[in-house]
Amino acid sequence: MGGDFNYPPYEFINEDGELTGYNVELSQEIAAVMGLNIKIKLMPWAEIRAEFDRGSVDILQGMAATPERTDLYNFSPHTFVNHSIFARNNSPKISHYSELENYRVIVQNSGSAFDMLNDSDLNITLIPVETHADALRLLASGRYDFAVVSNLPGLYLSKKLGLSNITAISNLERNRLYGYATKTADKALLSQFTQGLAILKNTGRQQEIYDKWFGPLKVSPWSKAGIAAGIFVVVLLLVSIIVIIWNKALRKKVESRTKELQAQQLQLLHADKMASLGVLVSGVAHEINNPCSILTLNFPFIKEAFEDASEILDEYQAQQGDLLIAGVSYNRFKKMLPETLDDMHIASNKVKGIVEDLKSFAVKGETAHEKTDSLDLNLLANRSIRLVANQIKSSTNHLEVNLANALPAFKGSGSRIEQVIVNLILNACQALEDKNQKIIITSYFHSKQNNVVLTIEDQGIGIDQQHLIKLTDPFYTTKRQAGGTGLGLSVSAGIVADHQGLLTFKSTLGKGTKVKLSLPLLQQENAL
């Protein structure tokens, strides 16, 4: 049997590592009355669904019976579920899921709400996460606009996690039947669970399990009175200690504000350092460009001069016999010099190209933060790859670049997007443990979302899930001892958000990381 590892109160793994919840207890009771030997496996929902579809799992103990799924699976429902739209207290007011258009909505990956919204005709930017808890934490932290989660798990988790600044504001859809699901060919197996469920309902045991897990979430008039009495007592206690609490709160606020100011100061120092570095790079690039231009202009002249002189040298050799030039026979020299000049010409042009890329990357003038340029994502990607070619060469022998043909242009600041791409490529290089591991860079156009997308994937050490959600937090880094400041991805995320884009991360520890940069072709005018 399969289920979601973090979908309380239906099914979850508690702090002691035990499988528990309404679905787990119900399945164990059905197995007992029907004489079945079951093994329950709880995993991330997207993974358990994949195992179920492959046949590694025989039955799911909790799945919503949507119209799309009833064509693929058989269901034996034991309760109802419905999804709610959760919002922060300061979020825009909406009353129906159709008003989610043009917003960024967090939703559990591969869940029924994800399927419904993804298949709708609405222009909704979906932010897939692994669990409902991840969705609610992201929303409460101020990231994105709304979250869509199952109603009861949402209430359960927001209470357990202490997320007081979010609330359910609207239902996504009507109640859905929810219960056991098998493949269409496994009707006999589903029948045994249906019979066992009927026995538990008749004996009242199913209701006992239901009340155990869902009773605390239902507020009765008596519980409301108890809450009111408790609030009254708390108010009386607060009055007696108001001065102490005020002083502590004020002190904490001062400390918090001090830390914020210190963080802002460090960020400003870093920005100032990068600006100074940009001026320095631009100046050095200019100094390098002058002699490179002289070389580039003179190589064709030298080659043409040698071609003219070769007639005289051929005649001299014919009369006097073979001669040596720079210690090399004339016949060999005649072949080597044009090839050498061509190689030198190509090398000087390459140096000039790198210098031009550095100058472009280092621009920090008044137009550096304007987002009115018409940009080609492929061009920015190629230029970024050239800028960090040395780091790529020292990190991997396998770089794959798969850029789509003729991507549509988008509006933005080229130097700032280039800064993001450079940072992502360098992070991928640093994640590799040996040069046989790959870095794969891909671009494509997402017509449904009207976005251009660049993905950078590495086969490196990967990122633990507990760190993944914090990657773009300012000053958060797992490479502090190696000199990491934690500003790179934070600044990159800010640049992408300023372009109304998205920067998302998917990683498996020990297998690698995939970063997706999505940039809209059309941005809201007030953001430009």
C-alpha positions in Angstrom: 0.0 0.0 0.0 1.2 3.5 -0.8 0.5 7.0 0.6 1.8 10.5 1.1 4.5 10.8 3.8 3.4 14.3 4.8 -0.4 14.6 4.4 -1.7 15.0 8.0 -4.1 14.1 9.4 -4.8 11.5 6.7 -1.3 9.9 6.5 2.1 11.0 7.6 5.3 10.0 9.4 5.5 11.5 12.9 8.5 12.8 14.8 9.3 9.3 16.0 9.5 7.9 12.4 6.2 6.0 12.8 3.6 5.7 10.1 0.3 7.2 11.4 -2.9 9.1 10.5 -6.5 8.3 9.6 -5.7 6.4 6.4 -3.0 4.3 8.1 -5.2 3.2 11.0 -8.1 2.5 8.7 -6.0 0.3 6.5 -4.6 -1.6 9.4 -8.1 -2.2 10.8 -9.4 -3.4 7.4 -6.4 -5.7 7.0 -7.1 -7.2 10.4 -10.8 -8.0 9.8 -10.1 -9.3 6.2 -7.0 -11.3 7.1 -4.8 -9.4 4.8 -1.0 -9.1 5.1 -0.2 -5.5 4.1 3.0 -3.4 4.0 2.4 0.4 4.0 5.0 2.7 2.3 4.7 6.5 2.7 6.8 8.6 0.3 6.6 12.0 -1.4 3.3 12.0 -3.4 4.9 12.4 -6.8 7.2 9.5 -6.1 4.5 7.1 -4.7 2.2 7.9 -7.6 5.1 7.0 -10.0 5.6 3.7 -8.2 1.9 3.0 -8.3 1.7 3.6 -12.0 4.7 1.3 -12.6 3.1 -1.4 -10.5 5.6 -1.4 -7.6 2.6 -0.4 -5.3 -0.6 -2.4 -5.6 -3.0 0.1 -4.0 -3.1 3.7 -2.7 -4.9 4.2 0.6 -5.8 7.8 -0.2 -6.5 9.4 -3.6 -9.1 12.0 -4.8 -11.5 10.6 -7.4 -11.3 13.3 -10.0 -13.0 12.8 -13.4 -9.7 12.4 -15.1 -8.5 9.7 -12.7 -11.7 7.6 -12.8 -10.7 6.6 -16.4 -7.4 5.2 -15.1 -8.2 3.8 -11.7 -10.9 2.1 -9.6 -11.9 3.9 -6.3 -13.5 2.8 -3.0 -14.1 6.1 -1.2 -14.1 6.3 2.6 -14.4 10.1 3.0 -14.5 13.4 1.2 -11.8 16.0 0.5 -11.9 19.5 -0.9 -9.1 22.0 -1.7 -9.0 25.5 -0.4 -7.2 28.6 -1.5 -4.9 29.8 1.3 -3.7 33.4 1.4 -1.7 35.8 3.7 -3.7 38.3 5.7 -2.5 41.1 3.3 -3.1 39.1 0.0 -5.5 40.3 -2.6 -9.1 39.3 -1.9 -10.6 36.7 -4.3 -13.7 34.6 -4.0 -13.3 32.0 -6.8 -10.4 30.0 -8.3 -10.9 31.6 -11.7 -9.5 34.8 -10.1 -6.1 33.1 -9.6 -5.2 34.1 -13.2 -1.9 36.0 -13.5 -0.9 35.0 -9.9 1.8 32.6 -8.7 0.2 29.7 -6.9 1.9 27.1 -4.8 0.5 23.6 -5.1 1.6 20.0 -4.3 3.3 18.4 -7.3 1.2 15.7 -9.1 -1.8 16.3 -6.7 -5.4 16.6 -7.9 -5.3 20.4 -7.5 -2.1 20.6 -9.6 -3.7 18.5 -12.3 -6.8 20.7 -12.3 -5.1 24.0 -12.4 -2.4 22.8 -14.9 -5.1 21.6 -17.3 -7.3 24.7 -16.9 -7.3 27.5 -19.5 -6.2 30.1 -16.9 -2.8 31.8 -17.1 -1.6 30.7 -13.7 2.1 30.3 -12.8 2.2 27.1 -10.8 4.9 26.6 -8.2 5.1 22.8 -7.5 6.4 21.7 -4.1 6.7 18.3 -2.5 4.3 18.6 0.4 1.4 20.8 1.7 3.7 21.8 4.6 6.2 23.2 2.1 3.4 25.1 0.3 2.1 26.8 3.5 5.6 27.7 4.8 6.5 29.3 1.5 3.2 31.3 1.5 3.6 32.4 5.1 7.2 33.5 4.5 6.0 36.1 1.9 6.9 34.1 -1.2 4.4 34.0 -4.1 0.7 34.9 -4.0 -1.5 32.0 -3.0 -1.3 28.3 -2.1 -3.9 25.6 -2.9 -3.9 22.7 -0.4 -6.4 20.2 0.9 -8.6 22.0 3.5 -8.2 19.7 6.5 -4.5 19.1 6.1 -4.1 22.9 5.6 -5.9 23.7 8.8 -4.0 20.9 10.6 -0.6 22.0 9.4 -1.1 25.8 9.8 -2.0 25.1 13.4 0.8 22.7 14.1 3.4 24.9 12.4 2.1 28.1 14.0 1.5 29.9 10.8 -0.8 32.6 12.1 -0.6 35.0 9.1 -2.3 32.7 6.6 -6.0 31.6 6.3 -8.3 29.7 3.9 -10.3 32.2 1.9 -12.1 30.2 -0.7 -12.8 26.6 -1.9 -11.1 25.5 -5.1 -13.8 23.1 -6.1 -16.7 21.0 -4.7 -16.1 18.0 -2.4 -14.3 15.1 -4.0 -14.7 11.4 -3.0 -11.4 10.2 -1.4 -10.3 6.7 -0.6 -8.6 3.6 -1.9 -7.5 3.4 -5.5 -6.3 0.5 -7.7 -5.5 0.0 -11.3 -8.6 -0.9 -13.4 -7.5 -4.5 -13.6 -7.3 -4.9 -9.8 -11.0 -5.0 -9.0 -10.7 -8.1 -6.8 -8.2 -6.4 -4.5 -10.3 -3.3 -4.3 -13.3 -5.4 -3.5 -11.6 -6.8 -0.3 -11.0 -3.3 1.0 -14.5 -2.2 0.1 -15.9 -5.2 2.1 -13.6 -4.5 5.1 -14.6 -0.8 5.0 -18.3 -1.8 5.1 -17.6 -4.1 8.2 -15.9 -1.2 10.0 -18.7 1.2 9.2 -21.4 -1.3 10.5 -19.5 -1.9 13.8 -18.8 1.9 14.3 -15.1 1.4 14.3 -14.6 3.5 11.2 -16.4 6.4 12.9 -14.2 6.1 16.0 -11.1 6.4 13.9 -12.6 9.3 12.0 -13.5 11.2 15.2 -10.0 10.5 16.7 -8.3 12.3 13.8 -10.8 14.9 12.6 -12.8 15.7 15.7 -10.2 18.2 17.0 -10.5 20.1 13.7 -14.3 20.6 14.2 -15.2 23.5 16.5 -18.3 23.0 18.6 -20.2 25.7 20.5 -18.7 24.4 23.7 -15.2 24.7 22.3 -16.0 28.3 21.2 -17.1 29.1 24.8 -13.9 27.5 26.1 -11.8 29.6 23.7 -13.6 32.7 24.8 -13.0 31.9 28.4 -9.3 31.2 27.7 -8.9 34.5 25.9 -10.4 36.3 28.8 -8.0 34.7 31.2 -5.0 35.4 28.9 -6.0 39.0 28.7 -6.1 39.3 32.5 -2.7 37.8 32.7 -1.3 40.1 29.9 -2.5 43.2 31.8 -0.5 42.2 34.9 2.8 41.7 32.9 2.3 44.1 30.1 5.4 46.2 31.0 7.7 43.2 31.0 6.4 41.9 27.7 6.6 45.3 26.1 10.3 45.7 27.2 11.2 42.3 25.9 9.3 42.8 22.6 11.0 46.2 22.1 14.4 44.8 22.8 13.9 41.9 20.3 12.6 44.4 17.7 15.7 46.6 18.2 18.0 43.5 17.9 16.1 42.3 14.8 16.3 45.7 13.2 20.0 45.9 14.0 20.6 42.6 12.2 18.6 43.8 9.2 20.6 47.0 9.0 23.9 45.0 9.3 22.7 42.6 6.5 21.7 45.6 4.3 25.1 47.2 5.0 26.9 44.0 3.9 24.8 43.8 0.8 25.5 47.4 -0.1 29.3 46.8 0.5 29.1 43.8 -1.8 27.2 45.8 -4.4 29.8 48.7 -4.2 32.6 46.2 -4.5 31.0 44.7 -7.6 30.5 48.1 -9.1 34.2 49.0 -8.5 35.2 45.6 -10.0 33.0 46.4 -13.0 34.8 49.8 -13.6 38.2 48.0 -13.2 37.3 45.2 -15.6 36.0 47.7 -18.1 39.3 49.7 -18.0 41.5 46.6 -18.2 39.4 45.3 -21.1 39.9 48.6 -22.9 43.7 48.4 -22.4 43.8 44.8 -23.7 41.5 45.6 -26.6 43.9 48.1 -28.2 46.9 45.8 -28.7 44.6 43.0 -29.8 43.1 45.3 -32.5 46.6 46.0 -33.8 47.4 42.3 -34.0 44.0 41.5 -35.7 44.6 44.2 -38.3 48.3 43.3 -39.0 48.0 39.5 -39.3 46.4 39.6 -42.8 49.0 42.2 -43.9 51.9 39.9 -42.8 50.2 36.9 -44.6 49.8 38.9 -47.8 53.4 40.1 -47.6 54.7 36.6 -47.2 52.6 35.4 -50.2 54.2 38.1 -52.3 57.7 37.3 -51.0 57.3 33.6 -51.5 57.7 34.0 -55.3 61.2 35.5 -54.8 62.1 32.8 -52.2 60.9 30.1 -54.6 63.1 31.4 -57.3 66.1 31.8 -54.9 65.6 28.2 -53.7 65.5 26.9 -57.3 68.8 28.6 -58.0 70.7 28.2 -54.7 69.1 25.0 -53.3 67.3 24.5 -50.1 67.6 27.2 -47.5 66.9 27.5 -43.8 64.6 30.2 -42.2 64.5 30.4 -38.4 66.1 27.0 -38.3 63.4 25.4 -40.5 63.7 24.3 -44.1 62.1 26.6 -46.5 59.7 24.0 -47.8 58.4 23.4 -44.3 58.4 27.1 -43.4 56.4 27.9 -46.5 53.6 25.6 -45.3 53.9 26.5 -41.5 53.8 30.3 -41.6 50.4 30.8 -43.2 48.9 28.2 -40.8 50.6 29.8 -37.9 49.4 33.3 -38.9 45.8 31.9 -39.3 45.9 30.4 -35.8 47.3 33.6 -34.4 44.6 35.6 -36.1 41.9 33.3 -34.8 43.4 33.5 -31.3 43.5 37.3 -31.3 39.9 37.4 -32.4 39.0 35.1 -29.6 40.8 37.3 -27.1 39.0 40.3 -28.5 35.6 38.5 -28.2 36.3 37.6 -24.6 37.3 41.2 -23.9 34.0 42.5 -25.5 32.0 40.0 -23.4 33.8 41.3 -20.2 33.1 44.9 -21.1 29.4 44.1 -21.7 29.2 42.2 -18.4 30.9 44.9 -16.5 28.6 47.7 -17.7 27.1 49.4 -14.6 26.0 52.8 -16.0 22.5 54.3 -16.0 21.2 51.7 -18.4 22.5 48.7 -16.4 19.2 48.4 -14.4 16.8 49.4 -17.2 14.7 46.5 -18.6 13.8 47.9 -22.0 16.4 46.0 -24.2 15.1 43.4 -26.5 17.1 40.3 -25.5 17.9 36.9 -27.0 18.3 34.3 -24.2 20.5 32.1 -26.4 22.9 35.0 -27.1 23.2 35.8 -23.3 23.7 32.1 -22.6 26.5 31.7 -25.1 28.2 34.9 -23.9 28.0 33.7 -20.3 29.5 30.3 -21.3 32.4 32.1 -22.9 33.0 34.2 -19.9 33.4 31.2 -17.6 34.9 28.9 -20.2 38.1 28.4 -18.0 36.1 27.4 -14.9 34.0 25.0 -17.0 37.1 23.5 -18.6 38.7 22.9 -15.2 35.5 21.3 -13.8 34.2 19.0 -16.4 35.1 17.2 -19.7 31.4 17.0 -20.6 29.5 20.2 -21.3 26.3 19.8 -23.3 24.7 22.9 -24.7 21.2 22.4 -26.3 19.8 25.8 -27.3 16.5 26.0 -29.1 16.4 27.6 -32.5 15.1 31.1 -32.9 13.8 31.9 -29.4 11.5 34.9 -29.2 13.0 38.0 -27.6 12.1 39.3 -24.2 12.5 42.7 -22.5 15.0 43.1 -19.8 18.5 44.1 -18.7 21.1 42.0 -20.5 23.9 42.6 -18.1 21.8 41.6 -15.1 20.4 38.4 -16.7 23.9 37.6 -17.8 25.0 38.0 -14.2 22.4 35.4 -13.1 23.4 32.9 -15.8 27.1 33.2 -14.9 26.4 32.7 -11.3 24.3 29.6 -12.0 27.0 28.1 -14.2 29.7 28.7 -11.6 27.5 27.0 -9.0 27.1 24.0 -11.3 30.9 23.8 -11.7 31.5 24.0 -8.0 29.0 21.1 -7.4 30.9 18.6 -9.6 33.2 16.1 -7.8 35.1 14.9 -10.9 35.5 15.9 -14.5 33.5 12.9 -15.8 30.3 14.4 -14.5 28.2 16.5 -16.9 26.8 20.0 -17.0 23.8 20.3 -19.4 22.6 23.7 -20.5 19.2 23.8 -22.3 16.9 26.6 -23.6 13.3 26.4 -24.9 10.1 28.4 -25.3 7.1 27.5 -23.1 4.2 28.6 -25.4 1.5 27.9 -22.8 3.1 30.2 -20.2 4.6 32.5 -22.8 8.0 32.2 -21.2 11.6 31.6 -22.5 13.3 29.1 -20.3 17.0 28.2 -19.6 17.9 25.1 -17.5 21.3 24.4 -16.1 21.7 20.8 -14.8 24.7 19.2 -13.1 25.5 15.7 -12.0 27.2 16.9 -8.8 26.7 16.4 -5.1 23.1 17.6 -5.0 21.4 19.6 -2.2 19.6 18.3 0.8 15.9 19.0 0.8 16.2 20.9 4.1 18.6 23.4 2.4 16.8 23.6 -0.9 14.0 25.9 0.3 16.5 28.4 1.7 18.9 28.7 -1.3 17.8 32.2 -2.2 17.7 33.6 1.4 20.3 36.4 1.8 23.6 35.2 3.4 22.5 31.6 3.5 25.3 29.3 2.2 26.5 25.8 2.7 30.0 26.8 1.5 30.9 29.3 4.3 34.2 27.6 5.0 35.1 27.8 1.4 34.5 31.6 1.3 30.9 31.6 0.2 28.9 34.7 1.2 25.4 33.5 0.5 24.7 36.5 -1.7 25.0 35.0 -5.2 21.7 33.2 -5.4 19.9 35.8 -3.3 21.0 38.6 -5.7 20.2 36.4 -8.7 16.7 35.7 -7.3 16.1 39.4 -6.8 17.2 40.1 -10.4 14.9 37.4 -11.8 11.9 38.6 -9.6 12.6 42.2 -10.9 12.1 40.8 -14.4 8.8 39.1 -13.2 10.5 35.7 -13.8 11.0 32.6 -11.7 14.1 30.8 -10.5 13.3 27.2 -9.3 15.5 24.4 -8.0 15.1 20.6 -8.2 17.8 18.5 -6.6 18.5 15.0 -5.3 21.3 14.4 -2.8 24.2 12.6 -4.5 22.7 12.9 -8.0 22.8 16.5 -9.0 20.8 19.7 -9.2 18.6 21.3 -12.0 18.0 25.0 -12.0 15.3 26.5 -14.2 15.3 30.2 -15.1 11.9 31.3 -16.6 11.5 34.8 -18.1 8.1 36.1 -19.4 8.0 37.6 -22.9 5.4 40.2 -21.7 5.8 42.0 -18.3 3.3 44.2 -16.5 3.9 47.8 -17.5 4.0 49.1 -13.9 6.9 46.7 -13.3 8.8 48.1 -16.2 
